[in-house]
C-alpha cells in the first residue's frame, strides 16, 4: 500500500473522530446548560444547544484542543426567551453564561 492508498482511510478516520468528539462535547454542553437552568429554577427552552463557533485553543496544560461555543435559550419567567451559552475547552466545560444573570456558572 502506498501513501495515496492510506490517505482516504486516514481522512475518513479523522472525520469519524471529529464527529464522535463533537457529539460528546455537545452532550456535555447540554447537560451543563440543563444544570445551570435547573439550579436557578429557569426553563431550558427547546431542550437543545446549537454550535455557534469552533476554534483551536490551548488548555491549561498547553495542549491544542477544540474550543466550542454552544448557544441555547432559557426562560426565567415562563413567557420570555433569553440567550445563554456554554463554552467547552476540549471536553471540559469552561464557562456557562445566562443573559441577565450576574454570576457565571462553572
C-alpha positions in Angstrom: 0.0 0.0 0.0 1.2 3.5 -0.8 0.6 6.7 1.0 -2.1 7.6 -1.6 -4.0 4.4 -0.7 -3.9 5.2 3.0 -4.9 8.9 2.7 -8.6 8.3 2.2 -8.7 5.9 5.1 -6.9 8.5 7.3 -9.3 11.2 6.2 -12.3 9.1 7.0 -10.9 8.2 10.4 -10.2 11.9 11.2 -13.8 12.8 10.1 -15.2 10.0 12.3 -13.2 11.1 15.3 -14.3 14.8 14.9 -17.9 13.7 14.6 -17.8 11.5 17.7 -15.9 14.1 19.7 -18.4 16.8 18.7 -21.3 14.6 19.8 -19.7 14.0 23.2 -18.9 17.7 23.7 -22.5 18.7 22.7 -23.9 16.2 25.3 -21.7 17.7 28.0 -22.7 21.3 26.9 -26.4 20.3 27.0 -26.0 18.8 30.5 -24.3 21.9 31.7 -27.0 24.2 30.3 -29.7 22.0 31.8 -27.9 22.0 35.2 -27.4 25.8 35.2 -31.1 26.4 34.4 -32.3 23.9 37.0 -30.1 25.5 39.6 -31.9 28.8 39.2 -35.3 27.3 38.5 -35.2 28.5 34.9 -36.7 26.6 32.0 -34.3 25.4 29.3 -36.2 26.1 26.1 -36.2 23.5 23.2 -34.0 21.2 25.3 -31.1 21.7 22.9 -27.9 23.6 22.3 -26.5 24.6 18.9 -23.0 25.1 17.8 -22.0 28.7 17.3 -18.3 28.5 16.8 -15.4 26.0 16.8 -11.8 27.1 17.1 -8.4 25.8 18.2 -7.2 26.8 21.6 -4.7 25.7 24.3 -5.8 24.2 27.6 -4.2 24.7 31.0 -1.5 22.0 30.1 -0.6 23.8 26.8 -2.2 21.1 24.6 -4.1 22.2 21.5 -7.8 21.3 21.8 -11.0 22.5 20.3 -12.9 25.4 21.9 -16.6 25.1 21.1 -19.2 27.7 21.9 -22.8 26.4 22.1 -25.9 28.7 22.3 -29.2 27.9 24.0 -32.3 29.8 25.1 -33.9 29.8 28.5 -36.9 31.5 30.2 -36.8 32.9 33.7 -40.5 33.9 33.8 -42.1 31.4 31.5 -43.1 34.0 28.9 -39.8 35.2 27.5 -36.7 33.9 25.7 -33.2 34.8 26.9 -29.9 33.7 25.4 -27.3 31.6 27.1 -24.0 30.0 26.1 -21.7 27.2 27.1 -18.0 27.3 26.2 -16.3 23.9 26.0 -12.5 23.6 26.0 -11.9 20.1 24.8 -14.4 18.0 26.6 -14.3 20.2 29.7 -16.9 23.0 30.4 -15.0 26.3 30.6 -17.9 28.7 31.2 -21.7 28.8 31.3 -23.4 32.2 30.8 -27.0 33.1 31.3 -28.0 36.5 30.0 -29.3 38.7 32.8 -27.7 36.5 35.5 -24.8 38.3 37.1 -22.7 35.3 38.2 -21.1 32.9 35.7 -21.6 29.2 36.4 -18.7 26.9 36.0 
